[in-house]
């Protein structure tokens, strides 16, 4: 449902057995609505009003993010009844989480090294953990107290695993050995030696008679638990084996490797059944669903993939983590997957819902550049996937994809009439495209290094380009011929911009300087020094009197173009400022940064007006729509976001905000006045809500949504209110009830 239904009233609506995937319901009124068995994956509910809703049996790809660990999360495991999730981390701690609410139940401390593996006993009363401190520990799940400590390994313990009857524990280590322990006595009962390198993974067969192990020696071994003898050796992987897992019926074994492949093996014959390819980096863990139909895998490529075991094909891909995914596991009912990552988060996913097929062709990698067409109807983006994409700025639908470049597209720019798009690339070329047809008009060659910036003159006759070859070049658009070459910078030229009257060209460089050039003569007019690091972006104000520059020194500088003197220094970003853009009326400057935020600045007084958060990685490019009501941002997180700037208002105290919320109850719940309305001044924690998210995957959004009472329950009985809270929603009933009682 890739449609825009924002600012609409859906009060009292009743939906059942349907899908709303990808719908844009920003600032909609869903009061008193009832959903049953509805797929809400990828919905935009930013600023929506959700009072007294009854949403049950919801389907959603990402259910929850559990934040708490202070470093990478290395292992996760569900309790047998599916109510608890245990996690082990690089911060040396273990945490137990309530799966339904997403709340932390307790923190288990005792290890003095990173916790590589956690595993519940079959009856759920014990939790075992293996650590870099070379020890294995057993914990009482109910009390959180340590029951036993097992020492014996001479190096890091990488994995622990209970036998199906819970009497035995197996552990693997960097000391190349596997050890078997009696859980009652805590004594070692066997040591299995045959591997010649670190043993990363161990797994019991469902009947408990066999133990499988995977090692850095690239072998998989099957062991007889009773005798401790080696039964079988599988060979095929050409990289370290990080994970092994038996199918629930015990007939097959899955293995994941540093060779980026997953392999399925027949236990009886030792023959390979399938090789599953798709991951683009090391596979850290593989795990069967309880019914044995699906195999899940996680990788250093930041993705989770689900595979159909019968046919050996990928079913879906789950994206969301922003760093390596280290571990995953299914709930006992198979409906939910937990994953953990080097991004320090744990995420819960609906195992039945994957990537949306209709969006598959809209895939884009890291977005480096975005720009609106002069009419504001289209948006162009340049990406690290070598492509340019044209989007409908209203609906977010992809119009076309322009292919031709053989390296990342660093810059895109529309001509003044909107008919031509110019692009600069790491393949050293500039290309001109006909916007209407998507066809390439010409290719401009001359630069001897990457082209980082392109810009049309206002009359559309000249194109300027800045390059890693330290030069700026001016091109005649009609003929594609080079007019002149401007030399002066001593390092990469990252940004070039024409003044509104086309007489001056500004350039920003890795040599930390900004230069102003006479377009007619090609002579340098001024050189402005003030930044202490690489200048990433320059931009003229609409009246041409002010130039803004941004740098890796985390600062934005405003310059008087006539005198070359510095007017303001704008501080606030905590990382490199990668892009700056003036609003059409010249009163606001937008900036995008390596701190993942976008900031709006009052140009007249040099003060920050607003901070917009939403991107999960560097914001590489920002651009205002021609009417100044919308800001587009492109990010390394592979998304483009559109932000509504009409509601920009001064932030208020929490007390005033809640009073304003109470005042809204004077309006009938069924009336079509979504919160916050144009005459409503309360803001809680944010001054802007992005109204549209252009992405290759469905991303659920609920920033600034107002929730009062009601229920929001997923099919696996997980309360989604915590997810709404994590996404920036406001759960109001506690404060509202308190205010009512005070009255």
C-alpha positions as CSV (number, residue, x, y, z in Angstrom):
1,X,0.0,0.0,0.0
2,X,2.5,2.6,-1.2
3,X,0.1,5.5,-1.0
4,X,0.0,8.9,0.7
5,X,-3.0,9.2,3.0
6,X,-1.4,11.6,5.4
7,X,-3.5,14.3,7.3
8,X,-6.6,12.2,6.9
9,X,-9.3,11.1,9.4
10,X,-9.7,7.3,10.0
11,X,-11.5,7.6,13.4
12,X,-13.6,4.5,14.2
13,X,-12.3,2.6,11.2
14,X,-12.3,-1.2,11.4
15,X,-9.9,-3.3,9.4
16,X,-9.4,-7.0,9.4
17,X,-7.2,-9.5,7.5
18,X,-5.5,-7.0,5.3
19,X,-2.2,-5.2,4.7
20,X,-1.3,-1.5,5.1
21,X,2.4,-2.1,4.3
22,X,4.2,1.0,3.3
23,X,1.3,3.4,3.7
24,X,2.0,7.0,4.6
25,X,-0.4,7.9,7.5
26,X,1.6,10.8,8.9
27,X,-0.6,13.1,11.2
28,X,-3.7,10.9,10.6
29,X,-6.5,10.5,13.2
30,X,-7.0,6.8,14.1
31,X,-9.0,7.4,17.3
32,X,-11.3,4.5,18.3
33,X,-10.0,2.4,15.4
34,X,-9.9,-1.4,15.5
35,X,-7.4,-3.6,13.6
36,X,-7.4,-7.4,13.6
37,X,-4.7,-9.4,11.7
38,X,-3.4,-6.3,9.9
39,X,0.1,-6.0,8.5
40,X,1.5,-2.6,9.7
41,X,5.1,-3.1,8.5
42,X,6.6,0.1,7.2
43,X,3.8,2.4,8.2
44,X,4.5,6.1,8.7
45,X,2.5,7.0,11.8
46,X,4.6,10.1,12.6
47,X,2.4,12.6,14.4
48,X,-0.7,10.4,14.3
49,X,-3.4,10.5,16.9
50,X,-4.0,7.0,18.4
51,X,-6.6,7.3,21.2
52,X,-8.5,4.3,22.5
53,X,-7.4,2.1,19.6
54,X,-7.9,-1.7,19.7
55,X,-5.2,-3.2,17.5
56,X,-4.6,-6.9,17.9
57,X,-2.9,-9.8,16.1
58,X,-0.8,-7.2,14.3
59,X,1.9,-8.3,11.8
60,X,5.0,-6.2,11.7
61,X,8.5,-7.0,10.5
62,X,10.4,-5.3,13.3
63,X,8.7,-5.7,16.6
64,X,11.1,-4.2,19.1
65,X,14.6,-2.8,19.8
66,X,16.0,-3.7,23.2
67,X,18.6,-1.1,24.3
68,X,20.7,-1.4,27.4
69,X,24.1,-2.9,26.7
70,X,26.9,-0.4,26.5
71,X,28.8,-2.4,23.8
72,X,28.4,-5.0,21.1
73,X,25.8,-7.7,21.8
74,X,27.3,-11.1,20.9
75,X,24.7,-13.7,21.7
76,X,20.9,-14.0,22.3
77,X,18.7,-16.9,23.4
78,X,15.0,-17.3,24.1
79,X,13.7,-19.2,27.2
80,X,11.8,-22.4,26.4
81,X,8.5,-20.7,27.1
82,X,9.4,-17.7,24.9
83,X,8.7,-15.1,27.7
84,X,12.4,-14.2,28.3
85,X,15.3,-13.3,26.2
86,X,18.9,-13.5,27.4
87,X,21.7,-11.5,25.9
88,X,25.5,-11.6,26.3
89,X,27.7,-8.7,25.5
90,X,31.1,-7.2,25.0
91,X,30.4,-5.1,28.1
92,X,30.9,-8.4,30.2
93,X,27.3,-8.5,31.3
94,X,24.3,-10.8,30.7
95,X,20.8,-9.3,30.6
96,X,17.4,-10.9,30.8
97,X,14.5,-9.2,29.0
98,X,10.7,-9.5,29.1
99,X,9.9,-10.3,25.5
100,X,6.3,-9.1,25.7
101,X,7.1,-5.6,27.1
102,X,10.7,-5.2,25.9
103,X,11.7,-4.2,29.4
104,X,14.9,-5.2,31.1
105,X,14.2,-7.7,34.0
106,X,17.7,-8.1,35.5
107,X,21.4,-7.8,34.8
108,X,23.7,-10.7,35.6
109,X,27.2,-9.7,36.5
110,X,30.2,-11.8,37.4
111,X,32.2,-12.4,34.2
112,X,35.4,-10.3,33.8
113,X,35.5,-10.8,30.1
114,X,33.2,-10.4,27.1
115,X,30.2,-12.9,27.2
116,X,30.3,-14.8,23.9
117,X,27.4,-17.2,24.4
118,X,24.3,-17.6,26.5
119,X,21.9,-20.7,26.6
120,X,18.8,-21.6,28.6
121,X,18.4,-25.1,30.0
122,X,15.5,-27.0,28.5
123,X,13.3,-26.4,31.6
124,X,14.2,-22.7,31.6
125,X,15.4,-22.6,35.2
126,X,19.1,-22.3,34.4
127,X,21.1,-20.0,32.1
128,X,24.6,-20.9,31.0
129,X,27.2,-18.4,29.8
130,X,30.6,-18.7,28.2
131,X,33.2,-15.9,28.4
132,X,36.6,-14.6,27.3
133,X,37.5,-14.9,31.0
134,X,37.8,-18.7,30.1
135,X,35.0,-19.7,32.5
136,X,31.5,-21.1,32.1
137,X,28.9,-20.0,34.6
138,X,25.4,-21.3,35.5
139,X,22.8,-18.8,36.7
140,X,19.4,-19.2,38.5
141,X,17.0,-17.5,36.1
142,X,14.4,-16.7,38.8
143,X,16.8,-15.1,41.2
144,X,19.6,-13.9,38.9
145,X,22.2,-15.4,41.2
146,X,25.2,-17.4,40.0
147,X,24.9,-21.1,40.9
148,X,28.2,-22.5,39.6
149,X,31.4,-21.6,37.9
150,X,33.2,-24.2,35.7
151,X,36.9,-23.8,34.9
152,X,39.0,-25.9,32.6
153,X,39.4,-24.2,29.3
154,X,42.8,-22.6,28.8
155,X,41.5,-19.9,26.5
156,X,38.3,-18.0,25.6
157,X,35.0,-19.9,25.8
158,X,33.1,-19.3,22.5
159,X,29.9,-21.2,22.9
160,X,27.9,-23.2,25.4
161,X,25.0,-25.6,24.7
162,X,22.7,-27.7,26.9
163,X,21.8,-31.3,26.0
164,X,18.1,-31.9,25.3
165,X,17.6,-33.5,28.7
166,X,19.4,-30.7,30.5
167,X,21.8,-32.9,32.3
168,X,24.9,-32.1,30.3
169,X,26.5,-28.9,29.0
170,X,29.0,-28.7,26.1
171,X,31.4,-25.8,25.6
172,X,33.8,-24.9,22.8
173,X,36.9,-22.7,23.0
174,X,39.9,-21.0,21.4
175,X,42.0,-23.7,23.0
176,X,40.9,-26.0,20.1
177,X,38.9,-28.3,22.5
178,X,35.3,-29.2,23.3
179,X,34.5,-30.0,26.9
180,X,31.4,-31.8,28.3
181,X,30.2,-31.0,31.8
182,X,27.8,-32.6,34.4
183,X,25.4,-29.8,35.3
184,X,24.6,-31.2,38.8
185,X,28.2,-31.5,39.9
186,X,29.8,-28.9,37.7
187,X,32.5,-31.5,36.9
188,X,34.1,-32.1,33.4
189,X,33.1,-35.5,32.1
190,X,34.9,-35.4,28.7
191,X,37.3,-33.5,26.6
192,X,37.0,-33.9,22.8
193,X,40.2,-33.2,20.9
194,X,40.5,-33.5,17.1
195,X,40.2,-29.9,15.8
196,X,43.4,-28.1,15.1
197,X,42.1,-24.6,15.6
198,X,39.5,-22.6,17.6
199,X,36.1,-24.3,17.9
200,X,33.5,-21.6,17.3
201,X,30.3,-23.6,17.6
202,X,28.8,-26.7,19.2
203,X,25.3,-28.1,19.0
204,X,23.5,-31.2,20.3
205,X,21.4,-33.4,18.1
206,X,17.7,-33.5,19.1
207,X,18.0,-37.0,20.6
208,X,21.1,-35.9,22.6
209,X,23.4,-38.7,21.3
210,X,25.5,-36.6,18.9
211,X,27.4,-33.4,19.3
212,X,28.3,-31.3,16.2
213,X,31.2,-28.8,16.2
214,X,32.5,-26.3,13.7
215,X,36.0,-24.9,13.8
216,X,38.5,-22.5,12.2
217,X,40.2,-25.5,10.8
218,X,37.3,-25.5,8.3
219,X,36.0,-28.9,9.4
220,X,32.7,-30.0,11.0
221,X,32.9,-32.9,13.4
222,X,30.2,-35.2,14.7
223,X,30.9,-36.8,18.1
224,X,29.3,-39.7,20.0
225,X,28.4,-38.3,23.4
226,X,28.5,-41.6,25.2
227,X,32.0,-42.7,24.0
228,X,33.5,-39.3,23.2
229,X,34.6,-40.8,19.8
230,X,34.7,-38.9,16.5
231,X,31.9,-40.3,14.3
232,X,32.1,-38.2,11.1
233,X,34.0,-35.3,9.6
234,X,32.5,-32.9,7.0
235,X,34.7,-30.9,4.7
236,X,33.6,-28.3,2.0
237,X,33.8,-24.8,3.4
238,X,36.9,-22.8,2.4
239,X,36.6,-20.4,5.4
240,X,36.3,-20.7,9.2
241,X,33.1,-22.3,10.3
242,X,31.4,-20.0,12.8
243,X,28.1,-21.9,13.4
244,X,26.5,-25.3,13.2
245,X,22.9,-26.2,13.9
246,X,20.9,-29.5,13.7
247,X,17.5,-29.5,12.1
248,X,14.6,-30.3,14.6
249,X,14.2,-33.8,13.1
250,X,18.0,-34.4,13.4
251,X,18.4,-35.5,9.7
252,X,20.3,-32.4,8.5
253,X,23.0,-30.0,9.8
254,X,23.4,-26.4,8.8
255,X,26.7,-24.6,8.9
256,X,27.7,-21.0,8.4
257,X,31.2,-19.8,7.4
258,X,33.6,-17.0,6.8
259,X,33.5,-18.0,3.1
260,X,30.1,-16.2,3.1
261,X,28.2,-19.4,2.4
262,X,25.7,-21.6,4.3
263,X,25.7,-25.4,3.7
264,X,23.2,-28.0,4.5
265,X,24.5,-31.6,5.2
266,X,22.8,-35.0,5.2
267,X,23.7,-36.4,8.7
268,X,23.5,-40.1,7.5
269,X,25.6,-39.8,4.4
270,X,27.7,-36.8,5.2
271,X,26.9,-35.4,1.7
272,X,26.2,-31.7,1.1
273,X,22.5,-31.1,0.3
274,X,22.5,-27.4,-0.6
275,X,24.9,-24.4,-0.7
276,X,23.0,-21.2,0.1
277,X,24.7,-18.0,-1.3
278,X,23.5,-14.5,-0.8
279,X,25.3,-13.0,2.1
280,X,28.2,-10.6,1.2
281,X,30.3,-11.1,4.3
282,X,31.1,-13.6,7.1
283,X,28.1,-15.6,8.4
284,X,28.1,-15.5,12.2
285,X,25.2,-17.9,13.0
286,X,22.6,-20.2,11.5
287,X,19.4,-21.3,13.3
288,X,16.5,-23.6,12.3
289,X,12.9,-22.6,13.0
290,X,11.1,-25.0,15.3
291,X,9.2,-26.6,12.5
292,X,12.4,-27.1,10.5
293,X,11.0,-25.4,7.4
294,X,13.1,-22.2,7.6
295,X,16.7,-21.5,8.3
296,X,17.8,-18.1,9.6
297,X,21.2,-16.7,9.2
298,X,23.0,-13.5,10.3
299,X,26.1,-11.9,8.9
300,X,28.7,-9.2,9.1
301,X,26.9,-7.7,6.1
302,X,24.3,-6.4,8.7
303,X,21.5,-8.5,7.4
304,X,19.4,-11.4,8.5
305,X,18.2,-13.8,5.8
306,X,15.5,-16.5,5.9
307,X,15.9,-19.6,3.7
308,X,13.4,-22.2,2.5
309,X,15.2,-25.5,3.5
310,X,13.2,-27.6,1.1
311,X,14.2,-25.8,-2.1
312,X,17.4,-24.1,-0.9
313,X,16.2,-20.6,-1.8
314,X,16.2,-17.3,0.1
315,X,12.7,-16.4,1.3
316,X,13.4,-12.9,2.7
317,X,16.0,-10.5,4.0
318,X,15.6,-8.5,7.2
319,X,17.5,-5.2,7.3
320,X,17.7,-2.8,10.2
321,X,20.9,-3.3,12.1
322,X,23.6,-0.8,11.4
323,X,26.5,-3.1,12.1
324,X,27.5,-6.8,12.1
325,X,24.7,-9.1,13.2
326,X,26.3,-11.6,15.6
327,X,23.6,-13.9,16.8
328,X,19.9,-14.8,16.3
329,X,17.3,-17.3,17.5
330,X,13.7,-18.2,17.1
331,X,11.0,-18.2,19.8
332,X,9.6,-21.7,20.5
333,X,6.5,-20.9,18.4
334,X,8.6,-19.8,15.5
335,X,6.8,-16.5,15.1
336,X,9.6,-14.2,16.3
337,X,13.3,-13.9,15.7
338,X,15.7,-12.1,18.1
339,X,18.9,-10.7,16.7
340,X,21.9,-8.9,18.2
341,X,24.5,-6.8,16.7
342,X,27.7,-4.7,17.0
343,X,25.4,-1.7,16.9
344,X,24.7,-2.5,20.6
345,X,21.0,-3.3,20.0
346,X,18.8,-6.4,20.2
347,X,15.9,-6.5,17.7
348,X,12.8,-8.6,17.6
349,X,11.3,-9.5,14.2
350,X,8.2,-11.1,12.9
351,X,9.4,-14.3,11.2
352,X,6.5,-14.4,8.9
353,X,7.0,-11.0,7.3
354,X,10.0,-10.1,5.2
355,X,11.1,-7.5,2.6
356,X,8.3,-6.2,0.4
357,X,8.6,-7.6,-3.1
358,X,7.2,-4.5,-4.7
359,X,10.0,-2.4,-3.4
360,X,12.8,-4.8,-4.4
361,X,13.5,-2.9,-7.6
362,X,13.8,0.4,-5.7
363,X,17.0,-0.8,-4.0
364,X,19.6,1.9,-3.3
365,X,22.8,1.8,-1.4
366,X,24.3,4.6,0.6
367,X,22.7,7.9,-0.7
368,X,25.4,10.5,-1.3
369,X,23.4,13.3,-3.0
370,X,19.8,14.5,-3.3
371,X,18.3,17.4,-5.1
372,X,14.8,18.7,-6.0
373,X,13.8,19.6,-9.5
374,X,13.0,23.3,-10.0
375,X,9.3,22.5,-9.9
376,X,9.6,20.5,-6.7
377,X,7.7,17.5,-8.2
378,X,10.8,15.3,-8.7
379,X,13.7,14.3,-6.5
380,X,17.0,13.0,-7.8
381,X,19.4,10.9,-5.8
382,X,22.9,9.7,-6.4
383,X,24.2,6.6,-4.7
384,X,27.2,4.4,-4.0
385,X,25.5,1.7,-6.1
386,X,26.6,3.7,-9.2
387,X,23.0,4.6,-10.1
388,X,20.9,7.8,-10.2
389,X,17.2,7.5,-9.3
390,X,14.3,9.9,-9.9
391,X,11.5,9.9,-7.4
392,X,8.0,11.4,-7.2
393,X,8.6,13.7,-4.2
394,X,4.9,13.5,-3.2
395,X,4.4,9.8,-3.2
396,X,8.0,8.5,-2.7
397,X,7.6,6.2,-5.7
398,X,10.6,5.7,-8.0
399,X,10.0,7.1,-11.4
400,X,13.2,5.9,-13.1
401,X,16.7,4.7,-12.6
402,X,19.5,6.1,-14.7
403,X,22.4,3.7,-15.3
404,X,25.7,4.4,-17.0
405,X,28.2,5.4,-14.4
406,X,30.6,2.7,-13.3
407,X,31.4,4.0,-9.9
408,X,29.6,5.9,-7.0
409,X,27.6,8.9,-8.0
410,X,28.7,11.8,-5.8
411,X,26.7,14.7,-7.1
412,X,23.4,15.3,-9.0
413,X,22.0,18.7,-10.2
414,X,19.0,19.8,-12.2
415,X,19.2,22.5,-14.8
416,X,17.0,25.6,-14.1
417,X,14.3,24.4,-16.5
418,X,14.3,20.9,-15.0
419,X,14.9,19.2,-18.3
420,X,18.5,18.1,-17.8
421,X,20.1,16.3,-14.9
422,X,23.9,16.4,-14.5
423,X,25.8,13.8,-12.5
424,X,29.4,13.5,-11.3
425,X,31.0,10.2,-10.4
426,X,34.0,8.3,-9.1
427,X,34.4,7.0,-12.6
428,X,35.9,10.5,-13.4
429,X,33.1,11.4,-15.8
430,X,30.2,13.8,-15.8
431,X,27.0,12.7,-17.5
432,X,24.0,14.8,-18.7
433,X,20.6,13.1,-18.7
434,X,17.3,13.9,-20.3
435,X,14.9,13.9,-17.3
436,X,11.8,13.1,-19.3
437,X,13.1,10.0,-21.0
438,X,15.9,9.0,-18.6
439,X,18.3,8.8,-21.6
440,X,21.9,9.9,-21.4
441,X,22.5,13.0,-23.6
442,X,26.3,13.3,-23.3
443,X,29.4,12.3,-21.3
444,X,31.9,14.9,-20.4
445,X,35.4,13.6,-19.9
446,X,38.5,15.5,-18.8
447,X,38.9,15.1,-15.1
448,X,41.6,12.7,-14.1
449,X,40.0,11.8,-10.7
450,X,36.6,11.4,-9.1
451,X,34.1,14.2,-9.8
452,X,32.7,15.2,-6.4
453,X,30.4,18.1,-7.4
454,X,28.5,19.4,-10.4
455,X,26.4,22.6,-10.6
456,X,24.4,24.3,-13.4
457,X,24.6,28.1,-13.9
458,X,21.2,29.8,-13.4
459,X,20.8,30.3,-17.2
460,X,21.6,26.6,-17.8
461,X,24.3,27.3,-20.3
462,X,27.3,26.4,-18.1
463,X,28.1,23.4,-15.9
464,X,30.8,23.6,-13.2
465,X,32.5,20.5,-11.8
466,X,34.9,19.9,-8.9
467,X,37.2,17.0,-8.8
468,X,39.7,14.9,-6.8
469,X,42.3,16.1,-9.4
470,X,42.3,19.5,-7.5
471,X,40.7,21.3,-10.5
472,X,37.4,23.0,-11.3
473,X,36.2,22.8,-14.9
474,X,33.6,24.8,-16.7
475,X,31.6,23.1,-19.5
476,X,29.3,24.4,-22.3
477,X,26.1,22.4,-21.8
478,X,25.0,22.4,-25.4
479,X,28.2,21.2,-26.9
480,X,29.7,19.3,-24.0
481,X,33.0,21.2,-24.6
482,X,35.3,22.3,-21.8
483,X,35.3,26.1,-21.6
484,X,38.0,26.6,-18.9
485,X,40.0,25.0,-16.1
486,X,40.3,26.7,-12.8
487,X,43.4,25.8,-10.8
488,X,44.4,27.0,-7.4
489,X,43.3,24.4,-4.8
490,X,46.0,22.1,-3.5
491,X,43.7,19.2,-2.7
492,X,40.3,17.6,-3.8
493,X,37.6,20.0,-4.7
494,X,34.5,18.8,-2.9
495,X,31.9,21.4,-3.7
496,X,31.2,24.0,-6.4
497,X,28.2,26.5,-6.5
498,X,27.3,29.4,-8.8
499,X,26.1,32.7,-7.4
500,X,22.5,33.6,-8.3
501,X,23.8,36.1,-10.9
502,X,26.1,33.5,-12.4
503,X,29.1,35.9,-12.2
504,X,30.9,34.1,-9.3
505,X,31.7,30.5,-8.6
506,X,32.4,29.3,-5.1
507,X,34.5,26.2,-4.3
508,X,35.3,24.2,-1.2
509,X,38.3,21.9,-0.9
510,X,40.1,19.3,1.1
511,X,42.9,21.9,1.5
512,X,40.5,23.6,4.1
513,X,40.0,26.7,2.0
514,X,37.1,28.3,0.1
515,X,37.7,30.1,-3.2
516,X,35.6,32.6,-5.2
517,X,36.2,32.7,-8.9
518,X,35.2,35.1,-11.7
519,X,33.2,32.9,-14.1
520,X,34.0,35.0,-17.2
521,X,37.8,35.3,-16.7
522,X,38.4,32.2,-14.7
523,X,40.5,34.2,-12.3
524,X,40.4,33.7,-8.5
525,X,38.8,36.6,-6.8
526,X,39.1,35.7,-3.2
527,X,40.4,32.9,-0.9
528,X,38.7,32.5,2.5
529,X,40.5,30.6,5.3
530,X,38.7,29.8,8.5
531,X,38.1,26.1,8.6
532,X,40.6,23.9,10.2
533,X,39.7,20.8,8.2
534,X,38.3,19.6,4.9
535,X,35.6,21.9,3.5
536,X,32.7,19.6,2.4
537,X,30.1,21.9,1.1
538,X,29.5,25.5,0.0
539,X,26.2,27.3,-0.8
540,X,25.2,30.8,-1.8
541,X,22.2,32.5,-0.2
542,X,19.4,33.3,-2.7
543,X,20.4,37.0,-2.8
544,X,24.0,36.1,-3.3
545,X,25.3,38.2,-0.4
546,X,26.2,35.3,1.9
547,X,28.1,32.1,1.4
548,X,27.7,29.2,3.8
549,X,30.5,26.6,4.2
550,X,30.7,23.4,6.2
551,X,33.6,21.3,7.2
552,X,34.9,18.2,8.9
553,X,35.9,20.5,11.7
554,X,32.2,20.2,12.8
555,X,31.6,23.9,12.0
556,X,29.5,25.9,9.6
557,X,30.8,29.4,8.6
558,X,28.7,32.2,7.1
559,X,30.7,34.6,4.9
560,X,30.1,38.1,3.5
561,X,30.6,37.5,-0.2
562,X,31.6,41.1,-1.0
563,X,34.3,41.5,1.7
564,X,35.2,37.9,2.3
565,X,34.8,38.4,6.0
566,X,33.3,35.8,8.3
567,X,29.8,36.8,9.6
568,X,28.9,33.9,11.9
569,X,30.3,30.6,13.2
570,X,27.5,28.0,13.7
571,X,28.4,25.3,16.3
572,X,26.3,22.4,17.4
573,X,27.1,19.4,15.3
574,X,29.2,16.8,17.0
575,X,30.7,15.4,13.8
576,X,31.7,16.5,10.3
577,X,29.1,18.8,8.6
578,X,28.7,17.2,5.2
579,X,26.2,19.4,3.5
580,X,24.5,22.9,3.8
581,X,21.6,24.4,1.9
582,X,19.7,27.7,2.1
583,X,15.9,27.9,2.1
584,X,14.4,29.7,-0.9
585,X,13.8,32.8,1.1
586,X,17.3,32.8,2.5
587,X,16.2,32.9,6.2
588,X,17.1,29.3,7.1
589,X,20.2,27.2,6.5
590,X,19.9,23.4,6.7
591,X,22.9,21.2,7.5
592,X,23.5,17.5,7.4
593,X,26.2,15.8,9.5
594,X,28.2,12.8,10.3
595,X,26.4,12.9,13.7
596,X,23.3,11.6,11.8
597,X,21.3,14.7,12.5
598,X,19.9,17.6,10.4
599,X,19.9,21.1,11.9
600,X,18.1,24.2,10.9
601,X,19.7,27.6,11.6
602,X,18.4,31.2,11.7
603,X,20.7,32.9,9.3
604,X,19.9,36.4,10.6
605,X,21.1,35.8,14.2
606,X,23.3,32.7,13.6
607,X,21.4,30.5,16.0
608,X,20.1,26.9,15.8
609,X,16.3,26.7,15.3
610,X,15.7,23.0,15.2
611,X,17.4,19.6,15.2
612,X,15.8,16.7,13.3
613,X,16.8,13.1,14.1
614,X,15.7,10.1,12.2
615,X,18.7,8.9,10.1
616,X,20.8,6.1,11.6
617,X,24.0,7.1,9.7
618,X,25.8,10.1,8.2
619,X,23.5,12.7,6.5
620,X,25.4,13.3,3.3
621,X,23.1,15.8,1.5
622,X,20.3,18.2,2.3
623,X,18.1,20.2,-0.1
624,X,15.1,22.5,0.2
625,X,12.1,22.1,-2.1
626,X,11.5,25.2,-4.3
627,X,8.6,26.3,-2.2
628,X,10.6,26.0,1.0
629,X,8.0,23.7,2.8
630,X,10.0,20.5,2.5
631,X,13.6,19.4,3.2
632,X,15.1,16.3,1.6
633,X,18.0,14.5,3.2
634,X,20.1,11.6,1.9
635,X,22.1,9.4,4.1
636,X,24.6,6.5,4.3
637,X,21.8,4.6,6.1
638,X,20.5,4.0,2.5
639,X,17.4,6.2,2.9
640,X,16.1,9.5,1.7
641,X,13.8,11.4,4.0
642,X,11.4,14.3,3.4
643,X,10.7,16.6,6.3
644,X,7.7,18.9,6.7
645,X,8.9,22.4,7.7
646,X,5.5,24.1,8.0
647,X,5.2,23.1,11.7
648,X,8.5,24.5,12.9
649,X,7.7,26.1,16.3
650,X,9.5,27.0,19.5
651,X,9.8,24.0,21.9
652,X,7.8,24.3,25.2
653,X,8.2,22.8,28.7
654,X,6.6,19.4,29.4
655,X,4.0,21.0,31.7
656,X,2.8,23.3,28.9
657,X,2.8,20.4,26.4
658,X,0.5,18.3,28.5
659,X,-1.9,21.2,29.1
660,X,-2.1,21.6,25.4
661,X,-2.7,17.9,24.9
662,X,-5.6,18.1,27.5
663,X,-7.1,21.0,25.6
664,X,-7.4,18.7,22.5
665,X,-10.0,16.7,24.4
666,X,-12.4,19.6,23.8
667,X,-12.4,18.6,20.2
668,X,-14.6,15.5,19.4
669,X,-12.5,12.4,18.9
670,X,-14.1,11.7,15.5
671,X,-13.3,15.2,14.1
672,X,-10.7,15.3,11.4
673,X,-8.1,17.5,13.2
674,X,-5.0,15.2,13.5
675,X,-2.5,16.1,16.2
676,X,-0.7,18.3,16.1
677,X,-2.8,20.6,14.0
678,X,-1.7,23.8,12.3
679,X,-2.9,25.9,15.2
680,X,-1.4,23.6,17.9
681,X,1.9,24.7,19.4
682,X,2.9,21.8,21.6
683,X,6.0,19.8,20.6
684,X,7.4,17.0,22.7
685,X,11.1,16.3,22.1
686,X,11.1,17.3,18.5
687,X,10.3,20.2,16.3
688,X,9.9,18.4,13.0
689,X,8.5,15.1,11.8
690,X,9.6,13.5,8.6
691,X,6.5,13.1,6.4
692,X,7.9,10.7,3.9
693,X,10.7,8.1,3.9
694,X,12.1,6.9,0.6
695,X,13.8,3.6,1.3
696,X,14.4,0.2,-0.3
697,X,12.9,-1.5,2.7
698,X,9.8,-1.0,4.9
699,X,10.7,1.1,7.9
700,X,8.0,1.5,10.6
701,X,7.8,5.1,11.9
702,X,5.8,6.6,14.8
703,X,7.7,9.7,15.9
704,X,5.5,12.2,17.7
705,X,2.4,9.9,17.6
706,X,0.1,10.4,20.6
707,X,-1.2,7.2,22.2
708,X,-3.9,7.3,24.8
709,X,-5.1,4.0,26.3
710,X,-6.1,1.3,23.9
711,X,-4.0,-1.8,22.9
712,X,-1.4,-2.6,20.3
713,X,-0.6,-6.3,20.3
714,X,1.4,-8.3,17.8
715,X,0.5,-11.9,16.8
716,X,3.1,-13.3,19.1
717,X,1.4,-11.5,22.1
718,X,4.1,-8.8,22.2
719,X,2.9,-5.5,23.4
720,X,3.9,-3.0,20.7
721,X,3.6,0.1,23.0
722,X,7.2,-0.2,23.8
723,X,8.1,-0.2,20.1
724,X,6.0,2.9,19.6
725,X,7.8,4.5,22.6
726,X,11.2,3.6,21.0
727,X,10.1,5.2,17.8
728,X,9.4,8.5,19.5
729,X,5.7,8.1,20.4
730,X,4.1,9.6,23.5
731,X,2.1,7.3,25.9
732,X,-0.1,9.9,27.5
733,X,-2.6,8.2,29.8
734,X,-0.5,8.3,33.0
735,X,0.1,12.0,32.9
736,X,-3.4,12.7,31.7
737,X,-5.0,10.6,34.5
738,X,-2.8,12.4,37.0
739,X,-3.9,15.8,35.7
740,X,-7.6,14.8,35.8
741,X,-7.2,13.7,39.4
742,X,-5.6,17.0,40.3
743,X,-8.5,18.8,38.8
